[in-house]
Structure formats: structure tokens, C-alpha cells
Amino acid sequence: MFLVLKQTWALMLGVLLLMLGNGLQGTLLGVRGSLEHIDSGTMGFIMAGYFVGFLGGSKLTPIMLQRVGHVRVFAALGSLVSAAFILYAAVVDPIAWWLLRVLVGFCFSGIYVVAESWLNHSASNSSRGQALSLYLIVQMAGMVLGQLLLNVADPGGYNLFVLITVLVSISFAPMLLSSSSSAPLQTAARPMPLKELIRTSPLACVGILLLGGVYSVLYAMSPVYATERGLSIAQTSYFITAIFLGAMVFQFPIGWLSDRIDRRILIIGVTAVGAASSLFGLYVGENFIILLVIAVLLGGAANPTYSLLVAYANDYLEQDQMAAAAGGLLFINGFGAMTGPILVGYAMTNLGIEWYFITLFLLLSCISLYGIYRISQRAHLITDESAPYLPLSARSSGLATSFALEAAEESHLEELEDSEEVFESRLYDNEVLERMDEGTDNTGTDQPKT
């Protein structure tokens, strides 16, 4: 891991600073909107803009990269993000904020493509899996720490918007000035047709669609909910931090279980825990400590479920289909994420802020119930034949998934080669022993009688 860090420190430092700024901007905008007396329905519309831009950027960024090169695109998108962040405070208008959110989502989609291309170029075949794991850890750590920066200054002023602008601006320096800036352009696989993907794994498709709504509610509307409920700025930052901590902590234990039991049972169980946590939040969430525990459980249910559903879909695909399927699932997730904030924002405005938890309960319950239904429709796949669980994030581009699949395939091939070498070595040892035994028998037979 230290060797990987030595090879990619510039990229990891840049990603950390980038995620500090991006992690803070979503929470800051949600809090600032409430301070500006923008209702939850309008804020849901504004927050959905990021996912609209992200989805559009995933389609248009590869075209731009082919025309002008990744370094120029990277620098241009970074400049636009910095400008958008400072304009949030300068132009307090719902339409302007929505357009800026679309722009930010579009730009981050392209930034992730270039950053992940550099990551793949910097890592060797033997270290690609470790590099991807480190990248996801740094990405999540930046999001977690970014929430705590909300306490640095007053969200009603300019200082925090200046801070996120500075963080994003300086994040590009180590990446653009590093020796690996000549990394070749990488492109994600063309997404699998949706009809074929749905036919292959209905549970993965339906689950990913609903999970997109869960993601957007948790990561976009939580600041709005916290402010509308009357939490202080510090409490709001701790609440959002707890969601990201749960997402980070529960990823690997659930992944360990995923490779050992029927993934559908795990999907049902994890989403059921998330639904139960939402129900607890609805009735006993008045206590702030309990609310933090619920936030950890919700984050721990939502984030690993994405990886579980991708892994479950891969169980029924050939190796050369997996990257294309991951691109299709990312598109489905993005579509669900676009609609989530709009629906929950409307519900919170017209029916009450408790619909934040009610929406999460309904979405997670639907995934769990549909998983129970699918168990009755398809036999369990033998665990030894399952595809490996990969810790993935819907916030990355499709390239990260492709690289994770490549790393998993290379690791599997290395294991096969090692097992073949061990088998051949044992076979050779057995042959030698047999020859020695034969030689001993012959020697004993040829000895003359005295």
C-alpha cells in the first residue's frame, strides 16, 4: 500500500482536496438554501441538478476528451467548478443555483474520468486493485472531512464558498504538475442495452434504480432536512458526517459476507436494516445521539448495497460483459438519483419534513421486498461460481468499475497460475518419490543372497 501511495501521492492529494470541496458544497448549499428561506420542494429541484449534469457529463465528456485531450479538459472543467462555487454566494436564485448544480455535476463527471485514467496509468498490474481501494478510501475520507468544515465559518456568508473554491482550485495543481500528467485517455465500456440488462438481472436493475433515490435523498437532501428540523450548524455537519462514516465502515464487512452467502439474502437483510432505521428515525429521532446512530446505519445500508447489486448482476454475466453492464447500472442509478430529491422535496414541503425518513423507508423496503420476490423466481447461484464483490461507489465514473473488474480478473488469473504451479510442483515431487521407491525396490531385489 505504501508503494502505491508513493506512486500516486500527487493524484491522491488532489482527489482528497477535490472531495473536501465537493463534499462541503452539497451540504453548504442545502443549509444556505434553508437560511435563504427556499422551501424544500425547490431545494429538491436544485439538488437534483447535480445528478442531471453528472449523467449528461458521462455521455459528452468522452467526446471532448477525444477532441482536445484530457489535460485541457481537466483544467477547463476545474476552472468552471471553481467559478460555479463562488457564484453560489453571489447569485442567490433557485434557477441560477439549479443551472450551477447541473454545471458542477457535468464537470465532476469529466474530472472523475481523467483522474481515474491517471490512476490506472500510474498503477501496475499487480498494484491496480490496491490503488483503486486507496482511491475510494481517499474519496470517502474527503467527503467525511468536508462535512466538518461546515463549522469553520458562517454558512450565511461568503467565507465557506471562498473556501470550497480555493480547495477545488488548488486540488488540480498536484495532478497537473505531476510526472504522470501524460497518462493516456481511457474510456469506459459502452453500456449494455437496458433491455438485455433487465432480462439478465431484474433485481440488480430495480434495486439500483430505487437505490439512486436513496443515494440522492441521503447525500443531497439530508442538509435540507437537518436545517428544517432545527439542528444547529455543528449538529448538521455531524449528522452528514455520520452518514458517510457508516458508508465507509460497513463496506468491507458486508463485502466479506457477500462472497460467502447468497447475495440476495444479504441485499434483503441490509436494505431491511436500512428501512427499520428509517422507521426508528421517524419515531425516536428526536434524540440527537440516536439520530447519529440511525445516520450511521442508513449510510452503512445504502453504500454497500450498490456494490452488492453490481456484484449480483455480474454473477450472471461473462467477464467481457461486466464493464458494459456496470455502465448500464450507473446510468439507471443516475436516473433514480435525478428523481429522488424532487419527489422528497415536494413531499417535505407539502406533507411535512418527516417524509425524509418515510421516503427512505419506502425505497429501502421496496428493494427488500422485491429481493424476496426474486428469490422465488430464480435458483440460488453456487457461491464458488459467484463474481467477486468489489467496493464501488456511484459517485465515481464507469472507469473505476472497469479498472476494478480488470484488477479482480488479474488477481484471479494470478491465483490460478499459483495453484497450477503448486499442483505441478506436487506432481513432480510425487514422481520423484515414486522413482526413488522403485529404485529402492530394485536395489533390494538385486542384492545377492549370502
N, C-alpha and C positions, 0 to 999 in steps of 0.2 A: 504493500500500500504506500509506503514511504517513497519507493522508487517511482510509482505512478504520480504521486504528488510532486516529486521533483521534476518530472517530465511535463506536467500540466499545470504548474502552480499559477502561471500568468492567467490561463483560462479560468481556473477555479476562483482566483481572486476577483476577476472580472465578473464572473457569474454571481459570486457572493454579493458584491456591491450592487449588481443589477437587480437581484432578488430582494435586497434590502429596500431599494427604491420602489420596486413593483409591489412588494408585499405591503408597504406602508400606504401606497397611493390608493389602493382599493378601500382600505379601512378609513383612511383620511377623508376620502370623497363621501363615503357613507355618513360619517359623523358630521362633516361640513354641510351636507345636504339637509340634515335634520336641524342643524343650527340656523340654516337659512330658511327654515320653515317650508321646505319642499316635502310634499306628502309622500308616503311610502309607495303609492302606485306609480308616481312619476319617477321616484328613485329606482324602482324596479325596472322601468323602461330604460333609464340611464345606464344602470349597471349591466343590463343585457347587451348594451352596445359593444362591450369588450369582446364578448363571445361571437357577435356578428363579425367584427373585424378580424378576430383570430381565425374564424372559419374561412373568411374570404382571403386572408393572407396566405393560408395554406395552399390555396389554389393559384394565386397570382405571383407569389414570391419566387417559385422556381423559374418562371418566365423572365423576371427581372434579373435573376442571378445569371441566367444564360446570356443575357444581352450585355450587361455592363460589369459582371464579375462580383464576387462575394464581398470583397473588401469595400468597394464603393457603395454597394447596397447596405452593408453593415454600418458604415459611417453615416449614410444618409438616414437610415431608419433610426439610428441612435439620436441624431440631431432632432428629428421630428418628435421623438418621445420626450426629449428634454423640453422642447418648445411647448408640447401639449401639457406637460405637468405644470409649468409656470402659468399657462393660460387658464388653468382651472380656477386659480385665485383671482385672476384679472377679469375674467368674464363669467360672472355667476348667473348662468342662464341654463335652464334644462335642455333646450335644443342644442346649445353650444356644447354643453357637457356631454350629451349623447354623441355628437359628432367627434368630440375629442376622445371619448372612450372607444369608438369604432377605430379611430386612427391609432390609438395606443395598442389595441388588440391586434390590428393588422401589422404594426411594426414589430411587436414582440413575437409574432408568428415567424417573421423573417429572421429576427435576431436569433431565435432558438435554432433555426435551420443552420445558420452559419456557425454558431457556437458548437453545435453537435457535430458538424462536419469537421471542425478543428479538433474536437475531442477524438473523433475516430481516427484522424490522421496522426495525432500525437501518440496514440496508444499502439502498442504492438499487438500481435495476435494473442500472445499469452497474457497480456495485461488489459485487454479490452473490457472484460467483464468487471474487473476491479475499478477501472476508470469510470465506467458507467455508474457503478454503485456510489463511487465518490462524488460524481456529478450530481446524482439525485440527492445525496446527503447534504451537499453544499447548497443545492437549490432549496431544499426544505428548511435548512438552518437559516438561510437568508430570509425566507418568508416568516419564520418564527421570530427572529430578532427584529425584523422590520416592524412587527406589531408593537414592540416595546418602545420604539422611537416615537410613538404617538404621545408619550409623556414628556418629550423634550421641550415642546412649546405649545402654545395655544392653537388648537385646530381652527379657530375663528380668524386667525391672522394669516400672514404671508410666509412666516418663517419655515413651517413644515413643508410647504410647497417648494420653497427655495431649496430645502434640504434634499428632497427627493430628486429635484432637478440636478443638483450637484452630484449626488450619489450615482445617478444614471450616467451623467456626463463623464465622470472620471472612471467609470467601470470599463469603458471601451479602450482606455489608454493601455493597460497591460496586455490586452488581447491584440490590439492593432500594432503595438510595438514589439511584440514577442517574435522570436525567431521562427515560430510556426505559422506566421501570417500567410505563408504561401500555400496553405492547405488547399487541395483541390476541391472543387464543388462536389458535394454528394447530394443525391436526390432520393427521396423516399419512393418506395414501390407504388405503382398505380393502384388505387384502392380496388378491392374486389367488388364486382357488381352487387348491389344491395340485395337483389332477389336471390342470388346464389348464396350470399352470406346468411340471409334469414333462413333459407332452406337448410343450410348446414348446421346452424346453431341458433334456433329461435330464442332460447334462454339468454344467450350472450347478447343478442341484438335488443331484445325487450329490456333486459337488465341494464345495459349500457345507456339506452335512451332515458329510462327513468333515473338512472344514476346521474346523468347530466343535469337533471333538475335538482337533485340532491346537492351536487357539487356547487351549482350556482347559488342555491339558497344559502349554503353554509359559508361559502367564500365571498359572496357578493352582498347578501342581504343581512348577514349577522351584525355588521356595524349599525345598519339602519334599525334593526330590532333592538339592539342594546341601547342605542340613544333614545329611541321612542319609549322604551321601558323605563328610562330614567337612570341608567347606570352612569357613573362618573366616567371621565376620560380614562383614568387608570383602570377601572374595572372593565371597561370596554376592551382595552388593549389586552388585559389578562384573559378575558373571555375568548377573544380571537386566537390568542397565543395557545390556549388550551386545546382548541380545535386542531391546530397544526401539530401540536405535540402528540396528540392521540394518533394523528395520521402517520407520524414518523415512528412512534414507538411500536404500534401494533402491526406494522407492515411485515416484519420478519417472522414473528411467532406464527402469524396466520399463514405466511408463505411456507413455513416448515410443516404445518399441519396439512396444507394443500397438497403436498407431494405424497401424503400417506393415507388420506381418506378420500371418499367420494366428494369431489369439489361441489357438487350440487348441495350436499348436506351442509357443507361449510358456508356456501353462499346463503342458504336459507337461515342458518344459525346466526351468522354475522349481521345480516340485514334485520333479523328478528330482534337481536340485541339493540341495534340502532333504533328500530321502531319503538321498542319498550323504553329506551332512553328518552325519545321524543315525548312519549306519553308522561313519563316522570317529570320532564321539563315543563309540561303543560300544567301539572297539578302541584308539584313541590319545588318548582324552580325559583320560588321567591327567595330562598336562602342562597346567598351568593356562592358559598362553598359547594353546595350541592349542584348549582348551575355549572361550576367549573368542572366537576366530575362528569356531568352529563355532556359537556362540550368535548371532553377527552374521549368519551365513549362514542360520540357521534363522529368525531374525526377518525377514530380508530375503526369505525364500521364502514365509513364511506370510502376512504382512500384505498385500503387493501381490496375492497370489493371490485374495483376497476381491474386490478391485476388478476384477481380470481376469474372474472368473466373473460378476460383476454386469454388466460391460460386454458379455461374450459373450452373456448372456441377452438384453440389450437389443438386440443385433443382429437378433433375430428378433421384435421387438415393435414395435408402433406407439408413437408418442410418448406418447399418452394412457394407455398400458398400463404404462409403465416404472415409475412410482412405486408402483403396485399390486403389480407383480412384485417390486420391491425389498423391500416389506413382507413378502411371502411368503418370500423368500430369507432375510430377517433372522430370521423365525420358524424356518425349517429350521436355520439356523446355531445358533440358541439351543438347539434340541432336541439337536443334536450336542454342544454345549458342556456341557449338563447331564450327559450320559452319560460324557464323556471322563475327568474326574477320578475318577469312581467306578471305572471299569474299570482305569485305570492305577494308581490307589491300591491296588486289590486285587492287581494283578499285582506291584507293587513289594513288597508285604508278603509274599506267598506264593511268589513266584518270584525276587525279587531286585531291587535298585534299578536294574539295567541295563535293566529293562523300561521305564524312562522313555524311553530312546533307541529301544528296539525298537518301542514303541508309535508313536512319531513316524515311524519308518522305515516301518512297515506302513501307516499312514494316508496319508502322502505318496506312497508307492509305489502305493497303490490309486487315488489321484486321477490319477497319471501314466499308469498302465496303462489306466484307463477312458477317459482322453483319447485314447490311441492307438486304442482300440476305436471310439470315436465318430467318429474321422477316416474310418474305413472305412464308416460308416453315413450320413454327411451330407457333401455337397459343400462346399467352401470358399466362404464369402461374400466377394464382392469387397470389398477394403479400403475403397474410396471410399464404399461403402454402409454401412459399419460405424458403430455408435453410438460417441460419444466415450468415451475412458477417463476415469473420474472417480476421484480419490484418496479412497476411502471407508474408513470404519472400522466394524467390527461392534460397537464399544463405544458408538457413538452411537445415537440413536433413528432411526426411519424418516424423521423430518422432515429430517434433514441430507441424506439421499439425495434426498428430494423437492426440496429447495432447490438441490441440485447439478444435478439434471436441469433445473430451471427456468432456472438460470443458463446451462447449456450450450445450452438451446434459444434463450434470448435472444441469446447470443453468436452462435449460428448464424444467427439472423434478421438480426442487425446485419451479419454478413459478406455475407449475400445482398443486403441493401439497398445496402451499399457497392459490391458487384460490379455491381448493376443501375445504380447511379449512374455508375460508371466506364464501363459499356457505353453508357449513354445519352449520356454526355459525348463518348465516342469517335464515336458515331454522328452526333452534332451536328457535331463537328469535320469529319468526312468529308463531310457535306452542305455545310458552308460551303466546304470546299476544292473540291468539285465545282462549286458555283456560281461560285466565283472562276475556275476553269478555263474554265467555259462563257463567263463574261464576257470573259475574255482572248481566247478563240477568236472571239467575236462582234466584239470590237473590231478584232482583226486582219483580219477579213473585210470590215468596213465601211469600212476606210481606202481613199480614192480613189487610183487609180493616177496617178503623175506622168509 
